[in-house]
Amino acid sequence: MILSVITFFLGVLLLYLGAEGLVRGSIHISKIFGIRPIIIGLTVVAFGTSAPEFIVSLISALSGSSDIALGNVVGSNIANIGLILGIAALLRPVDVSTRALIFYYPVLILSSGLLYMFALGDAIGFIHGVFLFGGIVVFTWYLIKKTDTVPDADLLYHQRGERSVRILNIFFIIGGAGLLVGGSHLMVTSGITIAREIGVSEFVIGITLVAIGTSLPELAATIVAVLKKSSGIILGNIIGSNIFNVLFVIGGVSMIHPISVEPSSRIYEFPVMIVFSFVLFLFMRTRFVINRAEGLLLLAGYITFLVFLF
């Protein structure tokens, strides 16, 4: 048991380092080729911070533990709003942009509702995956289409022409991807062992330990954004990651391997995910800021969710 716990947290560490390397390398490569920051944030960084969820979910599904795959995404989406955004708002009130409220939030609630509808069956299969993954393709295309991507001098690295810089960042990307795979494997195998030894379901392990572990990149990005007073990055990180988790992670994995649905999750975990999403809207809409009191409520709500889960 102790060895499994140590292995699990080693996997968490590798996941964090892998996501950090992947995101850092991808951002630098994107800047070298003159891609604007908004595109980097909404595509490269969103993909990078969702990569742990994707790798963990894929390995779980292929190893016959798809309960962990689904629990990972549902748990991560709840943790992103309740735990991570709650902590961020406690540290510093989070300003809400009109664009986030009018465009990005509806995509979040629509994708969450669609996932819940698909989960009413016994499994989320290939056809469901096509719909979900098609959603992330359309979402990403829209972002790119509506944003000016013509490079300018201020966005380019002063070391643009140096081959060594490109090689270093490619190494970050490849090394980060390798750490993600290794860390995911350790987390899944040790998580299954822990679940069996303490007598809880793999879904519960996925929605708690695994979900929090794979949300570390979002937590790190949020803390940095708080220190830099970048509210847009904080909220964009949370909403964007939740959208990617549903459309990209569940969509992509279910196209490769069906994801089984634990019947009890339709009664508690999925409704909680939807409720947190609606509460987020109410807090966003109130004076267009998520204040410390609301952050405390989000955090308390997440702790309450965990208490009733066990």
VEXDREN-2710 file (C-alpha; in Angstrom, 1 decimal):
% VEXDREN-2710
k/r/px/py/pz
1/MET/0.0/0.0/0.0
2/ILE/2.7/2.5/1.0
3/LEU/4.7/1.6/-2.2
4/SER/1.6/2.2/-4.3
5/VAL/1.0/5.7/-2.7
6/ILE/4.7/6.6/-3.3
7/THR/4.4/5.4/-6.9
8/PHE/1.2/7.4/-7.4
9/PHE/2.8/10.7/-6.2
10/LEU/5.9/10.0/-8.3
11/GLY/3.5/9.7/-11.3
12/VAL/2.0/13.1/-10.3
13/LEU/5.4/14.7/-10.2
14/LEU/6.3/13.3/-13.6
15/LEU/2.9/14.5/-15.0
16/TYR/3.6/18.0/-13.7
17/LEU/7.1/18.1/-15.1
18/GLY/5.9/16.7/-18.4
19/ALA/3.1/19.2/-18.8
20/GLU/5.4/22.0/-17.9
21/GLY/8.0/20.9/-20.5
22/LEU/5.3/20.4/-23.2
23/VAL/3.7/23.8/-22.6
24/ARG/6.9/25.7/-22.3
25/GLY/8.4/24.2/-25.5
26/SER/5.2/24.6/-27.4
27/ILE/4.9/28.3/-26.5
28/HIS/8.5/29.0/-27.4
29/ILE/8.2/27.2/-30.8
30/SER/4.9/29.1/-31.5
31/LYS/6.6/32.4/-30.7
32/ILE/9.5/31.6/-33.0
33/PHE/7.0/31.2/-35.8
34/GLY/5.2/34.4/-34.9
35/ILE/1.9/33.0/-33.6
36/ARG/0.1/35.5/-31.5
37/PRO/-0.3/35.0/-27.7
38/ILE/-4.1/34.6/-27.7
39/ILE/-3.8/31.7/-30.1
40/ILE/-1.1/30.2/-28.1
41/GLY/-3.1/30.4/-24.9
42/LEU/-6.4/29.1/-26.3
43/THR/-4.8/26.3/-28.3
44/VAL/-1.3/25.3/-27.4
45/VAL/-1.5/26.0/-23.6
46/ALA/-5.1/24.6/-23.4
47/PHE/-4.0/21.4/-25.1
48/GLY/-0.8/21.2/-22.9
49/THR/-2.7/21.5/-19.6
50/SER/-5.3/18.9/-20.8
51/ALA/-2.6/16.5/-22.0
52/PRO/-2.3/14.8/-18.6
53/GLU/-6.0/14.1/-18.6
54/PHE/-5.8/12.7/-22.1
55/ILE/-2.9/10.4/-21.5
56/VAL/-4.2/9.1/-18.2
57/SER/-7.7/8.6/-19.7
58/LEU/-6.3/6.8/-22.8
59/ILE/-4.0/4.5/-20.8
60/SER/-6.8/3.8/-18.3
61/ALA/-9.3/2.9/-21.1
62/LEU/-6.8/0.7/-23.0
63/SER/-5.9/-1.1/-19.8
64/GLY/-9.5/-2.0/-19.1
65/SER/-10.0/0.7/-16.4
66/SER/-12.2/3.2/-18.3
67/ASP/-14.0/4.1/-15.0
68/ILE/-10.8/6.0/-14.1
69/ALA/-10.8/7.7/-17.5
70/LEU/-14.3/9.1/-17.1
71/GLY/-13.8/9.9/-13.4
72/ASN/-10.6/11.7/-14.3
73/VAL/-12.4/14.2/-16.6
74/VAL/-15.5/14.7/-14.5
75/GLY/-13.3/15.1/-11.3
76/SER/-10.9/17.5/-13.1
77/ASN/-13.7/19.7/-14.3
78/ILE/-15.2/19.9/-10.8
79/ALA/-11.7/20.5/-9.3
80/ASN/-10.9/23.2/-11.8
81/ILE/-14.0/25.3/-10.8
82/GLY/-14.3/24.4/-7.1
83/LEU/-10.7/23.9/-6.0
84/ILE/-8.5/25.9/-8.4
85/LEU/-10.8/28.9/-9.2
86/GLY/-11.8/28.9/-5.6
87/ILE/-8.2/29.2/-4.5
88/ALA/-7.5/31.9/-7.2
89/ALA/-10.4/34.0/-6.1
90/LEU/-9.4/33.8/-2.4
91/LEU/-6.0/35.0/-3.3
92/ARG/-7.2/37.8/-5.6
93/PRO/-10.7/38.6/-7.0
94/VAL/-11.0/37.4/-10.6
95/ASP/-12.3/39.9/-13.2
96/VAL/-14.7/38.5/-15.8
97/SER/-14.6/39.6/-19.5
98/THR/-17.7/40.0/-21.5
99/ARG/-16.3/37.6/-24.2
100/ALA/-15.8/34.9/-21.6
101/LEU/-19.3/35.2/-20.4
102/ILE/-21.0/35.5/-23.8
103/PHE/-19.0/33.0/-25.9
104/TYR/-16.7/30.7/-23.9
105/TYR/-19.1/29.9/-21.1
106/PRO/-21.9/28.7/-23.4
107/VAL/-19.5/26.3/-25.1
108/LEU/-18.5/25.0/-21.6
109/ILE/-22.1/24.4/-20.5
110/LEU/-23.1/22.9/-23.9
111/SER/-20.2/20.5/-23.9
112/SER/-20.8/19.5/-20.3
113/GLY/-24.5/18.9/-21.0
114/LEU/-23.7/16.9/-24.1
115/LEU/-21.3/14.7/-22.1
116/TYR/-24.0/14.1/-19.5
117/MET/-26.5/13.1/-22.2
118/PHE/-24.1/10.6/-23.7
119/ALA/-23.3/9.2/-20.3
120/LEU/-27.0/8.2/-19.9
121/GLY/-26.1/5.1/-21.8
122/ASP/-23.9/2.2/-20.7
123/ALA/-20.8/3.5/-22.5
124/ILE/-19.5/6.5/-24.4
125/GLY/-18.6/5.0/-27.8
126/PHE/-17.1/5.9/-31.2
127/ILE/-20.1/7.9/-32.5
128/HIS/-20.3/10.0/-29.3
129/GLY/-16.5/10.6/-29.6
130/VAL/-16.9/11.8/-33.2
131/PHE/-19.5/14.4/-32.0
132/LEU/-17.3/15.6/-29.1
133/PHE/-14.0/15.6/-31.0
134/GLY/-15.8/17.4/-33.9
135/GLY/-16.8/20.1/-31.3
136/ILE/-13.2/20.8/-30.4
137/VAL/-12.1/21.0/-34.0
138/VAL/-14.9/23.6/-34.7
139/PHE/-14.1/25.5/-31.5
140/THR/-10.4/25.7/-32.3
141/TRP/-11.1/26.6/-36.0
142/TYR/-13.3/29.4/-34.8
143/LEU/-10.7/30.8/-32.5
144/ILE/-8.1/30.8/-35.2
145/LYS/-10.5/32.2/-37.8
146/LYS/-11.5/35.1/-35.6
147/THR/-8.1/36.1/-34.5
148/ASP/-5.5/38.0/-36.5
149/THR/-2.4/35.6/-36.7
150/VAL/-0.2/37.8/-38.9
151/PRO/3.2/37.9/-37.0
152/ASP/4.7/41.2/-36.0
153/ALA/8.2/42.0/-34.7
154/ASP/7.1/42.3/-31.1
155/LEU/5.9/38.7/-31.0
156/LEU/9.0/37.2/-32.5
157/TYR/11.9/35.9/-30.4
158/HIS/15.0/37.9/-30.8
159/GLN/16.7/34.5/-31.2
160/ARG/14.4/33.4/-33.9
161/GLY/17.1/32.4/-36.3
162/GLU/19.2/30.4/-33.8
163/ARG/18.9/26.7/-34.5
164/SER/20.0/25.8/-31.0
165/VAL/16.9/27.5/-29.5
166/ARG/14.6/25.5/-31.7
167/ILE/16.3/22.2/-30.9
168/LEU/16.1/22.9/-27.2
169/ASN/12.4/23.6/-27.3
170/ILE/11.7/20.6/-29.5
171/PHE/13.6/18.6/-26.7
172/PHE/11.2/20.1/-24.1
173/ILE/8.2/19.0/-26.2
174/ILE/9.4/15.4/-26.8
175/GLY/10.8/15.1/-23.2
176/GLY/7.5/16.5/-21.8
177/ALA/5.4/14.1/-23.8
178/GLY/7.6/11.2/-22.6
179/LEU/7.2/12.2/-18.9
180/LEU/3.4/12.5/-19.5
181/VAL/3.2/9.0/-20.7
182/GLY/5.5/7.6/-17.9
183/GLY/3.7/9.6/-15.2
184/SER/0.3/8.6/-16.5
185/HIS/1.2/4.9/-16.4
186/LEU/2.4/5.1/-12.8
187/MET/-0.7/7.0/-11.7
188/VAL/-3.1/4.6/-13.4
189/THR/-1.5/1.4/-12.2
190/SER/-0.9/2.6/-8.6
191/GLY/-4.4/4.2/-8.6
192/ILE/-6.0/0.9/-9.5
193/THR/-4.0/-0.9/-6.7
194/ILE/-4.9/1.7/-4.1
195/ALA/-8.6/1.5/-5.1
196/ARG/-8.6/-2.3/-4.7
197/GLU/-6.7/-2.2/-1.4
198/ILE/-8.9/0.4/0.3
199/GLY/-12.1/-1.0/-1.2
200/VAL/-13.4/1.9/-3.3
201/SER/-14.3/2.0/-6.9
202/GLU/-11.8/2.9/-9.6
203/PHE/-14.3/5.7/-10.6
204/VAL/-13.9/7.3/-7.2
205/ILE/-10.1/7.1/-7.4
206/GLY/-10.3/8.7/-10.8
207/ILE/-12.6/11.5/-9.7
208/THR/-10.4/12.4/-6.6
209/LEU/-6.7/11.4/-6.6
210/VAL/-6.2/11.1/-10.3
211/ALA/-8.3/14.2/-11.1
212/ILE/-6.5/16.4/-8.7
213/GLY/-3.1/15.0/-9.9
214/THR/-3.9/15.8/-13.6
215/SER/-5.2/19.3/-12.6
216/LEU/-1.8/20.3/-11.3
217/PRO/-0.8/22.1/-14.6
218/GLU/-4.0/24.2/-14.3
219/LEU/-3.2/25.0/-10.7
220/ALA/0.3/26.0/-11.5
221/ALA/-0.8/28.2/-14.4
222/THR/-3.5/29.8/-12.2
223/ILE/-1.1/30.6/-9.4
224/VAL/1.3/32.3/-11.8
225/ALA/-1.5/34.2/-13.3
226/VAL/-2.6/35.4/-9.9
227/LEU/0.9/36.6/-9.1
228/LYS/0.9/38.5/-12.4
229/LYS/-2.6/39.9/-11.9
230/SER/-3.8/38.3/-15.1
231/SER/-7.5/37.6/-14.5
232/GLY/-8.1/36.8/-18.1
233/ILE/-5.6/34.0/-18.1
234/ILE/-7.1/32.6/-14.9
235/LEU/-10.6/32.4/-16.1
236/GLY/-9.6/31.4/-19.6
237/ASN/-7.4/28.6/-18.2
238/ILE/-10.3/27.2/-16.2
239/ILE/-13.0/27.4/-18.9
240/GLY/-10.7/26.4/-21.7
241/SER/-9.4/23.4/-19.8
242/ASN/-12.9/22.2/-19.0
243/ILE/-13.9/22.5/-22.6
244/PHE/-10.8/20.6/-23.8
245/ASN/-11.3/17.9/-21.1
246/VAL/-14.8/17.1/-22.4
247/LEU/-14.4/17.6/-26.2
248/PHE/-10.8/16.6/-26.7
249/VAL/-10.1/14.1/-23.9
250/ILE/-13.3/12.2/-23.8
251/GLY/-14.0/12.7/-27.5
252/GLY/-10.5/11.5/-28.5
253/VAL/-10.3/8.5/-26.1
254/SER/-13.8/7.2/-26.9
255/MET/-13.0/7.2/-30.6
256/ILE/-10.1/4.9/-29.8
257/HIS/-11.7/2.8/-27.1
258/PRO/-15.3/2.8/-25.5
259/ILE/-15.5/4.4/-22.1
260/SER/-17.8/2.6/-19.6
261/VAL/-20.2/4.7/-17.4
262/GLU/-20.7/3.8/-13.8
263/PRO/-24.6/4.1/-13.3
264/SER/-24.3/5.8/-9.9
265/SER/-22.2/8.7/-11.5
266/ARG/-25.4/9.9/-13.3
267/ILE/-27.0/10.5/-9.9
268/TYR/-24.2/12.4/-8.1
269/GLU/-21.0/13.2/-9.9
270/PHE/-22.4/14.3/-13.2
271/PRO/-25.1/16.6/-11.7
272/VAL/-22.4/18.1/-9.4
273/MET/-20.3/18.9/-12.4
274/ILE/-23.3/20.6/-14.1
275/VAL/-24.2/22.5/-10.8
276/PHE/-20.6/23.8/-10.5
277/SER/-20.8/25.1/-14.1
278/PHE/-24.1/26.9/-13.4
279/VAL/-22.8/28.4/-10.1
280/LEU/-19.8/29.6/-12.1
281/PHE/-22.2/31.5/-14.4
282/LEU/-24.0/33.1/-11.5
283/PHE/-20.7/34.3/-9.9
284/MET/-19.4/35.5/-13.3
285/ARG/-22.6/37.5/-14.0
286/THR/-22.5/39.2/-10.6
287/ARG/-20.7/42.5/-11.1
288/PHE/-18.5/40.7/-13.6
289/VAL/-16.0/39.6/-10.9
290/ILE/-15.5/36.5/-8.8
291/ASN/-14.7/37.9/-5.4
292/ARG/-13.1/36.3/-2.3
293/ALA/-16.4/35.3/-0.7
294/GLU/-17.5/33.5/-3.9
295/GLY/-14.1/31.8/-4.0
296/LEU/-14.6/30.6/-0.5
297/LEU/-18.0/29.2/-1.4
298/LEU/-16.5/27.4/-4.4
299/LEU/-13.8/25.9/-2.3
300/ALA/-16.3/24.9/0.5
301/GLY/-18.5/23.4/-2.2
302/TYR/-15.6/21.3/-3.5
303/ILE/-14.8/20.0/0.0
304/THR/-18.4/19.2/0.6
305/PHE/-18.5/17.2/-2.7
306/LEU/-15.5/15.1/-1.5
307/VAL/-17.1/14.5/1.9
308/PHE/-20.3/13.2/0.4
309/LEU/-18.4/11.2/-2.2
310/PHE/-16.9/9.0/0.4
END
